[in-house]
Amino acid sequence: MKYPKLIVMVVFLVASSIYSQTNFTENISSLWFAGQKTNVLSIATNRLAINSNDIAGLILKMEYEVEFLDFDNVTNTMQRVLTQGALITTTNFVGCYPDISNDIARLQYVLPLYPTNKIAGDRLKGNIPGKPFSYTKIIKALEDDGYFQ
């Protein structure tokens, strides 16, 4: 009987996070830090289902793919973040875009060098709670620019 209640609670949490007009950054950061990273991916997936070019959804998806070493998808997602991010001209986002752009460039260089014998073990480490969401600053910039209104 505990599982139906848990499922309803998770669905409510995810739905409220998706459509939250305020505190989007705080919600995402809290979920990520608590280790509820699949919920963050669900938010990303739902946002991208509505708009495949949603920059927030792309950033959330990219963070998840990097965290879990999803090499099959992450390079495409990184490219989409760069492409869509370059189109956004809001003040706060423009100020943060070079940070994420530089980070993606580093990741594109480093990820192909990842030791194959460590991938499986390191993927499990993605589930460890207590890690901060890497792109909080850029999601906050979007929020400050009114992106989620």
N, C-alpha and C positions, 0 to 999 in steps of 0.2 A: 504493500500500500504506500510505501514511502516514495517509490519511483514515479507514480503519476503526479504526485505533488511536486516532486523535484522537476519533472519535465515541464509542468505548467509554470513553475517559477523561472526556469531557464528561458522558456519562450517569452514570458513577460519581460524578463530582463533584457533579452536581445531586442525585442520589439521596441521597448522604451528607449534603448540605446540608439537604435537606428533613427528614430524619428525625434529624438531629443533636440530641441532648438538651442538649449544651453547646456553647458557642462559636458559636451561631447568628448572633449579631451580628457576630462577627469574620469568619465565613465570608461573610456578605452584604457587609460593608464591603470585604473583600478582593476579592471578585468585582467589585463596582462600581468600585472604584479601579483595578483592572486593565483595565477597559473591557469586562468580560464581562457587560454589562447584560442581554443576552437570556437569560443563565443565571439572573439574578435574576428576570426576568419568568417564566421557566419554573418556578422555585421557587414564585412567587406563584400561578401558574396551577394547579400541582399541589396546593398547599394549598387553594385555593378550590374545586377539583374535589372534594376530600374534605369541605370545610365552606365553603359559600358566604359565611358570615359570619365567617370567620377574619380577625381584625383584623390579624395579621402579614401575611397574604397580601394583604389590601386595601391596607395601607401600602406594601408592596413594589410592587404594581401601580400605585398612585397615583404613586409616585416615578418609575417608568418612564414613565408617561403624561405627566407634567409635563416630564421630561427631553426626551422626543421630541415634545412639543407635540401630543399625541393629543387634540385638542379634541373629537372625537366621543365619547370615553369618559371623559375625566378628570373632568368635572363630576359624572357619576353616581358614579364611584368616590370622589370627595371626599365626596359626600353619604353614601355608605355607610360611609366611615371615621368621619364624625361620628356617625352613628346607632349603629353598633356600638361605637365608642369610648365613647360616653356610657353604655353598659351595663356597662362593665368597672369594677370597684370595687377592684382590687388597689392596694396602697399606692403603689408606684413609678409605675405607669401613671397613676394619678389625679394624681400630682404633675406629670407631663409632658403630660397631655391638653390643658391650656390652651394650651401651646406649639403643638401641631399644629393645634388648633382655630383659633387666631389666624392661623397660617400659611395654612390653608385659606381663611379669610375674605379674606386679602390676595390669594391666588391667584384666588379667585372674582371679585374686583374687577379685577385686572390682566389676566388671560388674555384676556377679551373685547376688550381694548384693544390686543392684540398686533398689530403692523403686518403685514398680510397679505403684503406684498411681501418680508418677511424670514422667513416660516415655513419655506419649503423649505430655505433655506440654514442656518437655525438648527437644523433637525431633524438635519442632518448633524453638527452640533457635539455632539449627544448621544453620538456614538460615541467622542468623545475620552476616552482614559484619563486617570487622574490626578485625577479629581474625587471628592471624598468623598461618601458616601451621606448625604443631608440628614437622614434620620430615624434615624440611628444611636442617638441618645439615647433615643428612645421604644421602639425595638426592644430596646435594652439594658434598659430598664425592664421590658418584658414578660419578658425572660429572667431578670432578677433576681427577678421575682415568681413564677417557676416556670411560666410559660405554656407552655414547650416541653417540659415533662417529661411 
